[in-house]
Amino acid sequence: MAFLEINDVRKQFGVNVVVKGFTLGIEGGEFLSLLGPSGCGKTTVLRMVAGFESPTSGVIRIDGKDVTNLRPNQRNVGMVFQAYALFPNMTVAENVAFGLKVAKRPAAEIKSRVDEMLNMIKLPHLADRYPYQCSGGQQQRVALARALAQKPKVLLLDEPLSALDAKIRVSLREEIRALQRALGITTIFVTHDQEEALSMSDRVVVMNEGRAEQVGTPFEVYNNPATPFVANFVGTLSVLKGKVLDAASGRIQIGKSEIVASRKLFQASPGDACSVALRPEAAVLENGHGGAANGAARNRLEGTIDDVSFLGSVVRVRVKIEDNAISLDTFNNPNAAPPQPGAPVVVSFTPNDVLVLDNAR
Ligand code: ATP
C-alpha cells in the first residue's frame, strides 16, 4: 500500500467534471509532480488532498488512514501556495509559529521549533522582519518553513515558484528538493512548468482534462511519451506528416524521402497517413553543425535552413523539408560561423529517435 493513496477520485463543480477517475499511489518520501496545462485539474487534486475541496466520489488515504472527509487541520498536511500567502501583519517568526500556536503547543517548544525552521531555511536573521521587508524568494522560504513547522506527513506545493524571477526559481527549486530529501517528506508539487517538473521530481504525472495521461520518471515521460498529448506537452517537438510504407519494418515516406522508425506503428497499412515526431536534440546537421552524424543506420532528409535562434549555449535551427519542418539544437561554437538561413542542409537522426504519434487505423 502506498503512503498516500488517491483512489478513483472524481470532482464535479456544477455540471463540470474537472477531475475524472483519478487514481495514484505516492510512496513515502517520494517527490511527485502534477504537470499539465492550465485548467487540467491539478490544483483541484492538490486541494482535495489538502482537504480544501471534497471529492464528489473516491477515497484519499494518508499513511493507511482514510482522510477523505477530514478537515484540513485534521490531516497533518503542510501546504505552500503560489505566492505571498504569508500573514502580512505578522513577523517572519510569528508566521512560522502560527500553526503551532493554533495547536496550543507550549511556548518553549514553539520557540525552539521556530528557531530550528529558520535555521533550516537559512534565514534566522530575518525573524523579526515583516513579509513586505523580505524578497519574494525569502517569503516563499518562510512559507515553506511555516508549512513544515508542524512536522506534516505530506507536503503540498501549489506552484510555489511561479511568481519568482528566473534565477531565484532555479536556486529555490534546488533548495526545496534538497530540503525535501533531507526530511524525507512525501511531497506533491503542482506546476505547469515542464522544466521544473522534470528537474525536481522522482515521478511526474502528466495531466490532461482531469485525467492522468502518464505517470513515470522524468526520463520515461520525456523519452517514451505514452500519448501524443504527453509528447507535445513535455518538451519541444517537430511533428512530421508522412505515409506508412511498411508498418512491420517501420518504413515511412516523408515528402519524397523515406525514413525508418524503430518504434511500432500499430496496425497501420501501407498508404495510411501518420505523424512522427523528433526532439530537437535528436536531429543533427550533417554539414558539421551539431556533431558527427555519419552511419548507415541513420535517417537523412534534405532541406533548407529556415530560421536560426541564438539562445546562448544552444542555437536552435529550423530546417524546412518540403511541407515539413524540423527544429534541432546545436551547441554554440564561438569559433565557427553559425548556420545561415537559406543554406541547403542534410538533417539526420536514428530510427530510434523517431516518436510515432498516431496512425490512421
Ligand atoms: P491552473 O494551472 O490554471 O491553476 P489547474 O490545472 O490547477 O489550472 P484547476 O484549478 O484544478 O486547474 O481547475 C480545473 C477546472 O476546474 C477549471 O476549469 C476551473 O475553472 C474549475 N474550477 C476550479 N475550482 C472551481 C470552483 N471552486 N468552482 C467551479 N469551478 C472550479
Residues whose N, C-alpha, C, O or C-beta is under 5 A from the ligand:
A	BS01	ATP	F13 V18 P37 S38 G39 C40 G41 K42 T43 T44 H192
